[in-house]
Each structure stands twice: as C-alpha cells, then as structure tokens.
Amino acid sequence: MGKLASRVPDQEADPVAPQVRFSVLGPVRAWRGAEPLSTGSPQQRALLAALLLREGRTANAAELIDALWGEEPPSQALAALRTYASRLRKVLDPGVLVSESGGYALRGLSEGTLDLAVAQKLATEAEKARNAGDLCHARNVLGQALALWDGETLARVPGPYAEAQRVRLEEWRLQLLECRLDMDLEQGCHEEAVSELTALTAAHPLRERLRELLMLALYRSGRQAEALAVYADTRRLLADELGVDPRPGLKELQQRILQADPALAEPMAAASELSAIPVRPAQLPAAVADFTGRASLVAELIERLMSAEDQVMAVSALPGIGGIGGIAGIEGVGGVGKTTLAVHVAHHVRSAFPDGQLYVDLQGADSRPAEPETVLGAFLQALGVADSGIPDSLAERSALYRSLLDGRRVLVLLDNAKDAVHVRPLLPATDGCVALVTSRVKMEDLAGAHLVNLDVMSPDEALSLFTKIVGEERVASEREAALDVVAACGFLPLAIRIAASRLAARRTWTVSVLAAKLADERRRLDELQADDLAVMATFELGYGQLESAQARAFRLLGLADGPDISLAAAAAVLDLAVDETEDLLESLVDTSLLESAAPGRYQYHDLVRLYARACAEKDEWPPSERDAAMSRLLDFYLSTVAGVYPIERPGGRLVDHLERAGYSGLTFSDGNAAWDWLRSEAISLLACVRQSARPEMLRRAVDVLWAAVDFAASGANSKEYEAVAERLRDVARGAQDKRSEARALMALAFVHQHTGSRFDVAGQEAGRAAELASAADDSLTVCWSSNISGAVAMHQGRYEDSEVHFTHAIENFRTLGDRPGEASALCNLSRIHLVTSRTQSAVALARQGTAIYVDMGDRLKSANGLYALGLALTQSGQLPEATKCLQQALREFRDSDQGLWEGMTQFRLAEVDIAARHFAQAAANAETALRLLRGVGGQWRRGNVLAVLGRALNEIGQPNRAQACWREALSIFEELGASDADDVRNLMHRAAVA
C-alpha cells in the first residue's frame, strides 16, 4: 500500500468500489482503496499531475501540451495527449476524467482525495490555531501536513509545468517547516531543533530564516560561540555567492546574542496551551480527610499560590488560569502539622497546575538529609527523563529540571527542608510553576518566598481534631477531660492524632482514662530530646499500648536508614511472612505511628523514627536482634540483586562469586520487572548498603553494590552509588579487608570511567583493585579490573598497555567461563586493533564478541557488540554493513531506554556518514548525539562528538561554526589530559590552511 493510503483520512464511498485517491507530494501515484494503480509513463503522470493541480478546472489541449513539452512539443503531441487521457480514463473511476471545451478536467473528487488538498487544509487549521494561541495543536497539525511529503514533489515528472510546480510546492514546504520550527522554539524545544536546522541549513545554505532559527536554537542550548559562528558563516557565504550582507533581522539577532539579551532565553511568544507532556506526575500524598482549622493560613497560602483574579477559576478546575507563580514556605516545630497543611493547600490548588505535581520528603531533620542531586534525579524520572538521560552534576540536573518546567504549570511540594540552601536547586524558575516548602527552621534567606510560621493549634481547633477522630458521642460528655488531653499533647496535631487514634481503638477507655495516662506518663520522658515533651508523651502512650508483635515491628523498622521501606523488605527485617508483616504494618498505620507512603511502602514521621530507634536501644532484647534485623535486610537486598543480575546479563558468572545471603529475596520473571524493582528500591537499597559499612557486614554490602552496578550507569543514582562505594572502600581499608576494598575500588573505577571525566583516578583505582584482588585470590575482580584498566588506558592513548590489560581480561574470563565478560573484553580489544591500524583483526574480534552475546540471548549486550562491530566495519571501509549494524544497535538501545548508548551510536553513525561523504546527515546525527549525551556521557564523549560535528560542518560550508566546535573539544581534551587533543589541533590546522 502506498504512503498516502495510510496518511489521508478514509473517504465515504461505495464499499464495493472505493474511490481513487492521489498523491503529488512525492511521486505521482493513485490508489483504489488499498490497491495501487498504474499511472503509466512519465508523460502520462505529467498529464495526471497537471489535471490534479488545477483542482477541477478545465485545461485545454494547448495548455496541456505546453505543460508536458514546453516550447518544443513532438509533432504528434495532440495524439499522444489523447492517448494518455484514454489510458487514464480506463484506470480511474467512471466520470472522473471528463472531456470538455477541447480539453480535460478531473471532476467529482471528494475532500481528502488529493494529498496536497489535505496538506492545505491542515496548514490552514494550524494557522488558525496559532493565531488563537494554541501552539500545541498548531504544531501537531502542521507536523501532520509536513508528514504528507514523501520525497521530492512530483518526483521524476517531466515538463516545464511540473518543474514550476515543484519549485512552488518546495518553497511552500520550507515555509511550513520554518513555521513549525519557529513554534518549536517558542515552546522550548531548542535542543531538538538544532539537529534538524543543521541539516536544513546545509541543504538550503542561502535561506536566512533557517540560519536565524539555528542561531537562536544554538544560543538557547547554551552554545553561544556556535550561534555567533553561524552568523559569520552566513555573512561570508552571502558575500561570496550574492555580494550582499545578511538581512537586518539576522544582524539584530547577532547583536542580541553578543549582549546576552535576557529576552532571548525566553520563548518568543506566550502560549495559552502547552505542548503535550510525556509524563504528568501526580505525586501529592493523599489529603487528610479530617483536616481541621488553619482557615486563615489556608486562605493566605492559596492567595500566594494563585492570583486573586484566577483563584475561583482554578478551584473550579476551569482552563485559562494565569498569573501563577512564586514560593511559599511553612515553618514550625516538628509535629505541628506543616506537612498536613501543605498537602491540604496543594490539593486545593492542584487544578491550577495541570502539568503535574511533584513531591519529596527532604528529611531535613535527619542526620543525612536527602541530597538535592538525588531528589532532582527522581524528579527528572517523574517528568519522563530516562535514567540514562539524567545528567551527572547537580548544576546540570537543576538546569535540565528547570528547562523541563519552562512553559509548564507544575506544583512542587518540598517537604521537611533542612534550610533554604537545601531547596534552592529544587526551585522552579518560571512563573508558571510554584514551590511550597516546609521546614523546621526559619528560611528568611529564601529570596522571594512568602513565609508563614505555623504555631500549635488553638484549643478549639485541637478539640475539634480530637473529636473528629474519636467521635462526637464519646467527647461530648467529657469535654473537660478532652481539653486536658489536647493540652497534654501541647496542642500539637501529630500528638493529638496519635492520642486520639489510641482512644478510638479502645472502646472500653473513657476520655478521662486517656487524660490520666498522659498526665502520668509525661514525667517519664526526660531522657528523650525532641521539640516538645508532650509529643514524646504521646508517642510513649501509643507505644505502651501496642501488642508485643506491633511494638517489635515498630522498633525494628525504625532502624533502617532509607526514606521508606517496601513490604517485602520489612518482612525481611521482621523475619515474618509478607501477609503477617502487612497486617502488622497496617495496624501501626491505624495508630498513626507509621505512614503508608504508597501501596506496599511505609515510612515514619521523622520524630516518630527517632522515638522508634530510642525504643529499640532501650527495649529490644537481646540487643543482638537489632543487628540481626539489619543483617536480614542486607541479605534480602543481596539475594534479590543476585537474582536480578543474571536476568540483566545472561551467562555472567558474578553470582557465583558473591557472598551467600542468609535470607531469601524476590524473584522476577522478566527484565522489565527486575529493572522496575531496582529503580523503586534504589535510594533505600543504597542507604542500607551505606548503613552496613561495618566489618561484620562489609563483604555482603560490597557485593550488593557490585551486583547493583546498573546504578553506577544510571543518571539518577550514580552520585549516590559513588558516595556509598567511597564509604565501603574506606571501611574496608580500615579493616584490612583486601577483597572488599578491591571490589569497592572496582565499583569506583567503573563509575569514574563511565562518566568519562576522571580517567586518571579510574586508572589508579582499577590498578589498585587488581593488586588487592590478586592478593585476595578474587579472580573475577581481577578480570573486571583488567577490563576497566584497559578502557582507561585506551582513552588515555596508552594503546600497548591497553592491549595487555584486555588480553589478560580475555584469558581470565575464559578461565572462569564468564562468556559475557569475555565478549566485552574482545569488543574492547577490537577498538585497540582499530586505533593501531589492524583493521581486519579488529573486525574479527568484534564479530567474535558479538557472536558470544547473540549466542547467550542477551539482546542489549548484543547491541553493544554490534556497536563495536559497526566501528570496526566503518574503519575497514565496509560502510553499508557498518550502517546496518549500528542502526540495529540503535533500535535496541532506544527500545531499552539506554540514552547514553543511543547517543554514542548516533555519534558513530555520524562517523559512517563522514566516511561516505554524506556530510549534512553526519552533522544531523552528531547534533542528535550531543542532545542525547547532554550531561550523561561525560566531557570526553562530548569532546569526541564535537570534533566529528566540526568535521561535518566544515564540509557543508560552515567553517566558523566548525572552528567553534573544535575549540570547545580542544578545551575539554586539554583539561582531561586526553590524547585526542592532538587530533583536534590537526583538524583545526588543516581547515585553517585549506
């Protein structure tokens, strides 16, 4: 079936005889339903095209002869014209091709029959939508129109009329493209636009509007030098080709870029409706059904978060809300109800933020508050960024986060902040988004924030909350006792809620009994340090009424450092069945001593966690049970990741070299479920590993880290992985545990080599890991350390050393029977053979490695093999096969959400394009690689892509922009001390003297 058949809406027609449809935006074609029809010889197609483009108007014979042959028609032109018409009439439906007034016309064609007419209708719809401010719809519709083109318009159709129409329709297509790209930039899609604009400016070098859009897209992508270089290239080209200067608009843009005009960083026009967002997070915790009081503060915060003019519209969930922006902060002591108030307000205004709501507990009162880098990683995931697309550094994550929020309306709730410094990287930067922050400390230095101080409840509010939980009937007859209870709780909402929950669960108690217990037990809590003794008195009351199994669960679960804990992990801590554990945890939720963060996940309020740990220190007997509980949790993680690893890497022998876990873990049937578990457990798992960094648990902790090595390659968790690995290394060194130190060093070397920015450090770590592992007779660590050492040496240009390392790795992996490890080292050795001009052996090595991966049934690793093979085939000149291998690898990387390797494969395709002298396509692929590798591939990889991009740009007539790319690449390589710097200097020199 032709392309138009799937692109033009179905027409109403006789189901027995479907109407004929036509295409001119590409080859001239016709279909009846799904069946392609023969349109005859080139001249016959020229006649059909001429009649289709007249849109039902009659063309006489002289006009058609001139259209087909121009000024020199053949002697039998009229007879030939009649023959073509007769043949077409037999192909088309009866009555479609009619003869009249000595000429011909096409009649009775329904709307949508011709692709050009469909494109015109869509373009008109897009223009109307844009004028109405609906950029999202306008872009989508315009994209549909442009998708109707299938190559060159009127392809291979002869005659002067077809040529004139080809030029006209190509100009219209370019205008539509410029319009769509203009809207792309208005909606912040500048990085995505650079690749397309680079290819378009190569194909249409004198089209100044495309150059202007490219300059703006580059500038907004943080590439000011390249943006200015585009202007220099354009000025030179126009002077050489046409003898003119750039038009005023281009000159003005250059000056604004030189002046860093702040307006250039914003969309060129405001959009009333946002583009489609891949993911709209809805992370707000559930609102408290019995929220009580705080009416004036609720109104004050809502007014801050929404303009007064739009408040009613927002609450009513009507569109068109404007004027939203700002930061609001709630300060107060622990247990005073900051989170409850913030969540209540957030739910009240959420309809004003249709693009999502983000939430995080920053754990500001804990000894290890949540790191902004880690929080941003989670936020970026929630906004649809793949793990591999999450940048490494805090600055890059924050920049990407703000870019994603730009032009959107998102509410960000930052709960339990340590201080203003803690939250600054997490704050949105645009008016369409707001942040609501809670903290125990005053945040006067949070610029622009509207701060409210939350005090305890008034007696009436406190009594009302107590009554809602306990019930009006029980409180009404004992009002004075109820007042005594809330007073004993210090009028703190958390304390009131816990006390009331205990009373509600005990129908035989009276309010007076509860009041007496609180009055008596307050005096026993002098040793507890917290914000208010009344809170601790309430905790003591609740804890004292727990059954023994509940109390044990309460104590032991508080020992884990993670922000929350899954049901399966909790079962390991308690050494109970999952069903029994769930019943216990839900009963603790009913008492308000534990919170349900999400289905199957539980967490403590920070004050309650401190109290639970104090109880564990005081009451857990024997004391060794505390260590046993944490040991079971570590074993649970070790057993689970040991099961995940062979799913991720079939045939790998790592599991055979791990410590044995004394507690069973989860099992998974497929890689997607395993990876989902790893992502959801990342922070809690790493917290457990860090907490287990002590001699008696060290080996298992290191092995959990190694088996969860995917965290090291994950943009969201690589920094925390690195920090935990450093902690384990230090403890292992202090304990003189060579095996554990070697594995921790290897994990660090992997992180540093993977990021491509600390090769010297990675090399030292891998070398030391190999020494320690040899001394400890840890053969698998020796293998992997050799492999990493070889990769580092290769990046540093030490090819002889690299070959020795890779050769040793291959031999050792073979000895151990670790076939995936062997394949990895073979593919790596192939790279060394390439750079040392042993091309044929490089191809053979890459084929061996790829064959192992394919034989093991590992699709993702097979893609890594195909990547290596594609490199070798490129250098050997086998470009079609190289392209096939790399494109197959690219599909697998894309399907597996491997942004790093997707970007690197685009880069390698650019190298193939350069070898094939397809320079415009090379530039487009390199630009795509830069976008995909932004922040995740490390500076060394960015430098390599920039070097290749410069080569492509230099060949398509953009030498100044090429030099800008090379200058940045050279700066990167010089800073890293990479041998690639010499190659870039040579490129710059050759281009300068050419």
N, C-alpha and C positions, 0 to 999 in steps of 0.2 A: 504494500500500500504506500502511496506517495506521502510526502510530508504534509501536504495541505490537508489530506484526509483526516489527519489527527489534530489539525490546528484550526480548522474552520468549523463553526457550530453546525450540527446536523440540520438539514432543511426539511421542511414539511413536504412530503412527496408521496406519490403512489408507491406503496411498499413493494409492488411487483416491478415497477420501473423507476428506480431512484433517479433524481435529477443529476445532470452532469455538472461538475464543479471544475474550476480552472485556477491555474497558478501562473503568475507572471513575475513574482518576486523571487526569481531564480530561473531555472529552465521553464520554458512554456510547456505546461502539462495539463492533462484533463483526466478526470475520473468519473465513472458512473458508480456511485456508492463507493465500495472499496476496490473496484476494478479499474486499473489504469487503462486509458485509451490511447491508441496510437494517434499522435498529432502530425505524423508524416515527415516530409523533407524539411530542411531549414527554411526554404521559401514558404512552404505551406504553414509552418509555425509562425513565420513573419506575418502572413495574412491573418491568422487567428489572433496574434497579438495586436495587430493594428485595429481589428474589429473590437476586441475586448477593451482596449484603451479608449475607444470612442464612446463607451458607456451607452450603447444602444442607438447612437446617431448613425445615419447612413453615410457611407463613404462611396463616392462614385469611382468608376473604373480608373480614371486618370489619376485620382488621388492615391489609390491603392497601388497602381503601377509605379508611381513616383516613390511611394513608401517602400516598396520592395526593391527597386532597382536604381532609383535616383535618375540622374540626367542621361544615363546610357542604358535604357532598357533593351532586352533582346527583341528581335524582330517579331517573335510570336508571343510577346508579353501578354496581350489580351487573352489569347487562347490558353496560355499557361495559367493565368489568373482564374479563368473559368474552370479549368481542370482542378485547381487547388480547392476552389469553392465546392465543386461537386464532391470531391473526396471528403471534405469536412462535413458536408451535409449528411453523408452516409454514416459518419461516426457519431454526430450529435443527435439529440432528440429531435423528433419531427417539429418543424415550425420554429426552431431556434435560429437557424441561419436563413434569412429571407433575402430575396432579390427584389429591389425596387429602385425606380428612378435611375436605371442604368448602373446601379451599384449594389452593395451588400450591407447588411446590418445584422447584429445579434439581438434578438428580442426574447422577452418572456423569461429572463434570468431572474431568479429570486434573490432577495437580500442575502448576502453571505456567500453567493456563488463564486465570486472572484476574490482572491486573497488581498488584492490591492484595495478593493472596496471595504473589506473587513478592517484592514490597517488604517484606512482613512477614518472610519467610524471610531475606532479605538483612539486614534490620535485626537479627534475632536472631544471625545469623552475625557481624555487625560487633560486637555487644555481647560475644560470646564472645571474639573476637579481641582486643578492647580489654582485657578482663579478664585475658587471658593475656599482656598487654604487647605484642601485635603491632599497633602503631599503623598501620604501613604497610598491612597487609591490611585492618584495620578501616576506615581512611579510604577505600580503594579500593572496598570492598564497600558502604559507606554512600553513596558517590558514585553507585554503580550504582542503589541504591534510589531516591535522590532524582531521578535522571535519568528514572525511570518517570513522573513527573508531567509532564503536557502541558497546562499552563494550570490553570484553576480546576477543582477536583474536582467531578465531577457537573455540569459546566457546562450551564446552561440546562435543567436537570431541575427540574420544578416539584414542589411538595408539601412539607408540613412534615417528613416523614421525610428527604427529600433534603437539606433545609436543615440539619437537625440533624446528619446525617452529614457534610455539607460542613464544618460548623464543627469537628466532631470530627477529621476527617481533615486539615484545615488545621492544627489545633493539633499533631497528630502530626508533620506535615511540618516545622513550625517547630522542634519538639523534635529531630527528626533533624538539621535544619540546624544548630542550636546545638551539638549533639553533634559534628558534623563540623567546625564552625568551632573548637570547643574543641580538637579534635585537631590542626587546622591550626596553632594557636598553640603547642601542645605540641611540634610538630616544626619550629618556627621560620619558618612561612610567614606572618608577621605582615603584611608589606607587601602581599602578595597579598590578604590577608583584609580590609584596610581598605576597599577599593572595594566589596566585597560587603556588608560590615557597614554601610557608609554608606547604601547603598540599602535595606537591610533595616530599619534604624532609622527611615528616612523612611516606609517602608510600615507599620511597626508601632511607632509612637513611644512607646507605653506599656510595651513589653516590656523590662524592666530587664536581663534576662540578655544580650540583644543589646547594650545600652548598655555593660554591663560588659566584654563581649568587645571592643567597639570601643575603649574606653578602653585596655585592655591592648595591643591591636594598635597603636594610635597611639603609646603610650609606647615600645613596643619598636622602633618605626620612627623613634625619635628626635624625636617630635612631642609633647613633654610638655605644652606650653601648650594644644594642641588636646585632649589627653586630659583635662586638668582642665576645659576648656571644655565637654566632653561632660557631665561631672558637673553643672556649673552649669546647662546647658540642661535636663538631666533633672530636677533639683530644681525648677526653675521650672515645667516642664510638669506634673509630678505635683501640685505645689501648686495650679496653676490648674485642672487637669482633675479631680483626685480629692481634693484637700485633704489629701494625705499626704506624708510625707518618703520619700526613697529608702530602699530596704531596707538592712539592716546591711552586707551584702556589698559593695554599691556604695560606701557610706561608708568602709568599711575600705580598699577599693582606692584611693579618693581620697587617704586619709592616707598610704598606702604610696608613692603616686606623689609626693606632696609631700616625702616623706622620701627619695626616690630609693632605695627599698629594693632592694639588690643582687639579692635573690631574684627580683624581677620581670623581670630581664633574662634569666633562665634559663627553659627550658621548665618548665611546671608539673608535669610528671611525666616520669620517665625512661622511655625506650622501649627495649625489648630488641632491636628490629629497626628499621632506618632506613627512611625513605621512599625510594622509588625515586629514584636519582640519574641525571640525564640522561646524564652522562658520567663514567665511572670511569677516570681517567688511569692509565696503566701506563708511566711514563717512566723507570724504572730502567735504567741501562746494563746490558749483558749482564755476568753474573758471570764472573770469570776462572776458567777450568777448572782451572788449575794453581795455585790459591791455596795458599799454604804457610805453616805456622806461625801465630803470633799467637793460639794457642789460648786463653790466659788472657784476653787483651783481647777476643776474640770473645765469650767467656762473660760477661765483665763488661758489655759493651755490650748484649748480648741481655738480660741481667738488668735493666739500666736501662730498656730499651725495653718490657719486658713484666714483669708481676708474676710472682713465682716460682710462685704458685699456678696461673697460666694459661699458663705457658710451654709445658708439654707439649701442652696443647690447641691452642695457636697453631701450634706446629711441625707438629702433625698435621693442621692445617687443619680443625679442628673448630669449630663455632659456639659462641657463648656466652662469648667472651673478654671479660674485664672488667679494670678496674684498669690500663688502659694510659694512659700519659701521660708527658710530660717532654721534656727536651732533653739530648742527649748531644753532646759535642764531641770531635774528634780533632785534636790539634795535632802539628806536626812539620815538619821541613825539607822542601824540595821533593825529590821523588823517593823519599821514604821509604815510600810505599805507603799514604798516607792514603785516597785515593780507592778503591783496591782493597779495603782493609779495610772502608770504609764501605759500598761496594756489596755486598760479601760478606755483611756483617751485615744489610743491608737486605733482600737476597733471603732470608736465613734467617728473618726475621720477617714477611715481606710478607703471609703468610696471616692475620696478626692484624689487617691493615688492609684489609678487603675493599672499602672505598670508594675505594681508589686509592693510587698512589704518585707523588709529584711529584719532579722532579729538575732542578737547574740548576747549571751551572758558572758561578760568580760572577766568575771571572777576577780574583781579588783580588790576584794578583801582577803584573798588567798595569798599564800606565800609565793605562788607562781601565777600571777595574773595571765590571762590569755594574751599571747603575743599578737600585735596588730598584723604582722605578716601572715600568721596562721588564720586570723579572722578574715583578712582580705582574700586569702585563698578560698575559704569556704564561701564567702560572698560571691566571688567570681564564678565558682562552680554553680551556685544557685542562680546566677544570671546567665548560665548556659555556656560558660567557657570550659572547654575540655581541660582535664588535668595537665596535659602536655602543652596547653596554650597559656598556662598561668606563669607569669614572669617570676624570676628568682628573687629580685630585691624588693624591699619594702617600697622604695620610691617608684619602681616600675609597676608594682601591683597597685599602688594607690593611683598612679596615673591612668592605668587601664580601667580601674574601677570607676574613676570619675568620667572617663571617656564613655564608658558604657551607660552611665547615668545621664550623660549630657542629652538634653532634649526629652527626657522622660520624667515621669512623675512617680517617684518611689519614696516610701516612708521607711526610714532606717531607725530602728529602736536599739540603742546601745545601752544595755542594762548593766548596772554594777561596775561602772568605770572606776579605775584607781584614781585618776585625776585627769585634768584637761589634756596633758601631754599624751596620755593613753589613747584618747579618742581622736585626736587631730587627723591622723592618717585615714580615719574611717569616715570622715565627714564628707557628704556630697558637696559639690562646688557650684551647682546650678540652682536657679530659682525654682525650678520645677520639683525639686526634692527637698525634704525636710529631715532633720535628725532630732530625735527625742532621746535624751541622755539621762541616766540615773546614776547617782554616786553618793557615797557616804561623806565625801569631803566637799568643801566649797570650791567652786570652779570659776572664781572671778576672772581668771585669765583665759577663759574660753570666749574668745572675741566674738561679739555679735550675738551671744546667746541670751535668751530670756530665761532667767533663773528663778525658781521658786523653792522656798525652804519648806519642807513637809514636816510638820510637827505631829505629835501624838494626836489621837482623836479627841474631840470634846467628849465629856461624859455622856451626852445624849447620843452622839454618833457611836460611841463604844457600846452603849447599851443596846442600840438598835442592831448593830452587827451581831452581838451576842444572842439577841432574841431571834434573829433570822436563822441562826444555826441551831439553837436549842429548841425553839418553838415558843410561840406566844403563850400557850396554855401553861407551860411549866414556869415561865418567868413572871407572869402577871401576879401570881400570889406571893412571890418572893422578890419583889423589886429591889428592896434594900440590900438583900444578900447578893443579888445580881450586880448592883453598883459596887459592892465590896469586891466582887470577883474582878470586874474590869479595872477597878482601881488597883487591885493587887497585881494585875497584869501591866500596870503602868500606862494604861490606855493605848498600848501598842497593838496594832491589828494582828500581827503574827501571833503574839502571845494570847490574845483574845480568841483567835481562831482555834489554836491548839487546845486551850482550856475548854472552849465550848464543844469542840469535837469529842473530847473525852466524856463530857457530861452527856452529850447526845447519844453516845454509845452505851450509856449505863442508865437504863430506865429506872433502876432502884435508887439511884442517887437523887438527892434534892440539891437545889442551888446552894443551900446553906452548907451542905456537906462539902461541896466543892470549895466554897469560900473558906471554910475552916481548914481544909487541907492546904490551900495556898498560903493562908496566914501562918500556918505551922512550918511549912517547908521552905519558906524564903530564907530562914536563918541558917540553913544548912549549905549555902552555896557561896560562901566567902571565897573559896579557892578558885571559883570559875571567873575568868576575866572576860568580860564582854561589855557591850554598850550599856546594858541595864540589867540589874539583878532580877527584876520582875520577869524578864524574858527567860532567864535561866530557871527561875522558879517554875515557870510554866512548862519548860522542857522537862524538868525533874518530875513534875506531876504526870505529864504524858508518859514519860519513860517508866515511871514507877508503876503504872497501871498496865503495862504491856505483859502479855504472857511470855513465858521463858523463850519460846522459839522466836517470837516477834522481837524481843529485846536482843537476842543474839544476832538476828539479821540486822537490826538497827545498828548495832555496834560494829559488826564486821564490814558491812557495806560502806561505812563511813571511812574505812581505811584506804580505799582506792583513790588515787590522785586525779583520775580523769574527770572531766566536767560532768559526765553522766556514765551510766553503765547499762549494758544490754541485759535482757533477761537471761540469756544463755551464760553470759559472763558472771552474773550474780549467782546463778545456780552453782557455778564452779567455786566461787568464794564461799558459799554456804555448804557446799558438798551435799546438795539436795537435788532431787528430781526437778525438772523445769516446771511441771504443774504445781508442785508443792511450793516452789520458790515464788511462782506468780501469785499464789494465794496469799503468802506472807507479805509480799511487797504491796499488793493491792490493799491489804488490811492496814499497812503502815500509811499508805496514801489516804485512806479513810480517816486516819488520826491527824492528818496534816503534818506528820513528822517526815514524810517523804513526798516527793512530787513526781508525777508522771510526765516526763518531758515530751514524749511521743509514744505511740503504741509500741510496747516492748522495750522502752527505755525509761530509766528512772534517774532522779537527781535529788540532791539535798539543797535546801537553802544554806548559804554559807555559814550562818550562825549554827544551824542545826548540825551541819557536818562537824564543826568544831566540838560541839557538845557530844556527838556520837563518838568521836575519837577520844574525848576525855573519858567517856564511859568505858570504851574498850580498854584504855590504860588502867582504869580503876577496877573494872568488874570481870573482864574476860579471864577465865581460868580453865586450864593453866595458861600462863602468858604466851607459851609457845603456839597457842592456837591462832594468835594474831599473825605470826609469821607463816603458819601453815595455810591460813586463808589466802594470803598474798602469793604464796608459792603455788597454790591451786590455780589462782587467776593467771599467773605467768605460764603455768603448764597448759591451761586452756588455750591461751594465745599461741603457744609453741605448737601444740598439737594441730590447731586449726590452720596456721600458716604452713605447716609441714604438709597438710593435705592440699592446700591451695597451690603450692609451688609446682608439683608435677602437672597440674591442670594448665598452668600458665606456660610451663616448659617441659613438654613431654620428653621423657628419656633422660632428664637431668638427674645426676647422682647426689645432689646436695642432701636429700632427705636421709640418705644412708650415712651421712657424716654429721648429723645433728645429735645433740643430747636427747636422750629419751625422756618424753614427758610422762609424768605420773598421773595425769588426768586427761581424759579424752576431750576432744574438741568437736567442732561442727564438721560436716562433710557436705560437699557440693557436687551437683551433677554436671554443671557446665561452667565455662569460664566467665560468663556474664554474671552469674550469681556469685561466684567467688570474688570477682572484682568489685561488685557492689558491696559485698561484706567488707572488703579491705578499705574501701572508701569511707564507709559509715563508721568503721572502728578505728580509723587512722589516729585520731588525737588520743583516744582512750588507750589504744594499744601502745603508742609511743610513751604515754605517761606511765603506763605500767612498766615498760622496759626501763625507763629512767629511774623509777622508784625501786627497781630490782637491781640497781647497780651497787651491789654489795657482794663480798667474796662468795658467800654460800649460794647465791643465785646467779652469779655473774655469767657462767657459761651458757645457761639457758637463755638469759637475757640477750647475750650477743647473738645467739642462734636465731632467736625471734627476729632480731634486727636484720640478719642476713637473709633469712627466708622471706622477709617482707621487703626485699630490695627494691621492689617497684616503687616504694615511697620515695626512694632516692631520685628516681627519674620523674616523679610527679611534681609538677609545678606548685601544687597546693601544699605539699608536705616535705619538700626537700630540705628546707631550712631546719625544721624541727628534727628531721632524721639526722642531719649533720650534727646538731647540738647534742642529741642523745648519743650518737656514736662517739663524740668527743668525751662525753661523760664516762662511757664504758671504757674507752681507751685509758683514761686517767686512773680509774679504779683498778683496771687490770694491771697497769704498770705498778701501782702501789702494792698490789697483791702478788706481784711477780708471777702472774699467770700468762705465760708466753702465748699459749693457744688463744686465749680470749683477746689479748692485746693484738695479736696478728689479725684476727677476724675483724676487730673494731677498726684497725688501721686500713684493712682492705675495704671496708664499707666507706670510710672517709675518702680513700683514694678514688673509689668509684664515683662518689658524689663530685669530687673536685675535677676529675677527668671528664665527667659527663657535662658539667657546666661549661667546660672549655675556657675557664678563666684563671685556673690555678694549677697549671701543668707542673711547675717546679715542685709545689707542695705534694701534688698527687704522685709524682715520681718518687719522692722521698718516702712517702707513706707506703707505696706499693713495694719498694725495695726493702724497707724495714719489715713489712709484713711477711715477705718471702723468707727473710732471715729467721724471724721468730717462728714461723710455721715449720721451717725445716728442722729447727731445734726441737720443736714440739711434736715432730713426726705427723704434721697435719697436711697430708698430701693434697687435698682438694684446695685448701687455701693457697698452697704453693702454686698450683695450676692457675688459679684466677689472678693471683698477684703477678705472675709472669705475663698473663694476657694483658692486664692493665698496664704493667711496666712497658710492654711493647707498644701499646697505643700511645702512651705518653711520649716515649722516645720517638715514635713516628711523627707526632705533632711537633716535636722539637727539632726535627731534621736529623736525628741520630739513627740513620737507617740501618747501619750494621748492628748496633745494639738492639734495635727493634726486632731485626730478623732473628737474632739469637734468642730473645725473650719469646717470640711467637713460636719458634721451632721447639723450644723447651716445653712450652704450653701444650703444643700438639702431642708431643711424645708422652707427656704426663697424663693428659686427658685420655689418650688411647690406653695407657696402662690401667687407668681407673675404670675404663669402659664408659666414660662420660661423653656420649656422642654429640650432644648439643654443644658442649664446651669445645670439643674437637672442631666442630663445624665453625664455631665463632673464631677460633684461632686460625683456621685455614683461610677464612674470608679476610681476616686481618692481614695474614701473611701475603695474600694476594695483593693487597694495597702496597706493600713494600716492594714486591716484584714490579709493580707498575711504575713506582717512582724511580726505580733503578733500571728501567728500560728492558725488563724481561717480560714483555707483553704476553707472549704465548703461554708461558708458565703461569702468569697471573690469571689468565682466563681459565686455565686448567684447575688451579687451586680454588678459584671461586665456584667453578662447576662442582668440584668435589664437596665443598661446604654446602652448597645449595642442595645437592642430591641427598646429603645426610638429613637436612632439615625436612625435605619433602618426604623422605622415607619414614621419618619419625611422625609425620602427620601434623606438624606444627606450622599452621598457616602464617602466623605472624613472624616467626623466625624464618620461614621460607621467604617471606618478603625481604627480610634483612639479607638473606643470601642472594636474592635476585638483585637487590641494590648493589651489592659488591660485584656481582657478575656484570651488571649494567656498566659500572665504572670500567671494568677491565675490557669489555667489548668496545666501549667508546674509544679507549686509547688504542685498541688494535684496529680501529677503522671499520668495525662491523656495526655501523650506525643503526640500520633498521632493527637488528636483533637487540641492540642496546636499548633502543627506544621501547621495544616490546617488553623487555624485562623490567625496565624502570616504570613503565605505565602499569604493568601488572602489580608491581610492588606498591605503587602509589594508591591504587584502588584498595589494596589490603590495609595499608596504613590509614587511609581515610575511613574505611569501614570500622577499623579498630580504634578510632579516635586517638591516633598516635600523631599529634600535631608536630612534634619535633621531627620525626622521620618523614612525615608528609612534606614538611618544608625542605628537608635535605634532599628528598627525591625530586622535588621541583627544581632545586638548585642543580642537581645532576642532569636533569632534562635540559636545563639551560646550557650546560656544557656540551651536550649532544647537539643542540641546535647550533651552537657556535661552530662545532666541527663540521656540521652540514651547511654552514653559511646561511642559516636561517636566523639572521641577527635580530629582527624585530620580535620573533617568537622567543628567542633567547632572553631578550630584555623583559618580556612579559612574564616568563617563567621565573626569572630571577627576582622580579618585583614581588611575585606571589610568594616566593621563598622567604624574602625579607619580612613580609607581613606575618607568615606563619611562624617564623622563628623569633618574632619580636619578644625578647625577654626570656625565652626558654632555651635557646640553643647556645647561649654563651657568646662572648665577644669574638672568640676565634672563628666560630662559624659565620657570624655576621661579616667579619672581615673577608672571608673567602667569597661569600655571596656578593659583596660589594665589588670585589675585584673582577668577578665574572660579569656583573652588571655593567661595570665600566667598559669592559671589552665590547660588549654588545652595543652600548650607547655610542661608543666611538665609531663603530662601523655603520650606524644608522644616521650619522651626521649630527650627533650631539656631543662634540668633543669637550666642551666646557663642563657639561654635567658629568661626563666620564671622569674628568680630572677631579671633580669634587668627590666622586665615589672613591677613587683611588687614594685621595688624600686621607679620607676617613679610614679606609682599610689600612693604610700605612701607619697611621697613628695607633690603631688597635694592635697591629702586629709588633710595632716597636715597644709598646707598653708591655705586651706579653713576652717579649723576647723571642718571638716565633720566627723561624727561618723564612716564612712566607713573605717577610718584608722585602727581601731582595727581589723576589718575583714581581712585586708591585712596583718597586723602583724601576725595574726594567720596562714594565709596561708604560709607565709614565714617560720614561726617556724616549722609547720608540715612538710613542704618539707625538711627543714634542718635536722630534726631528723629522717626522714624516711630511 
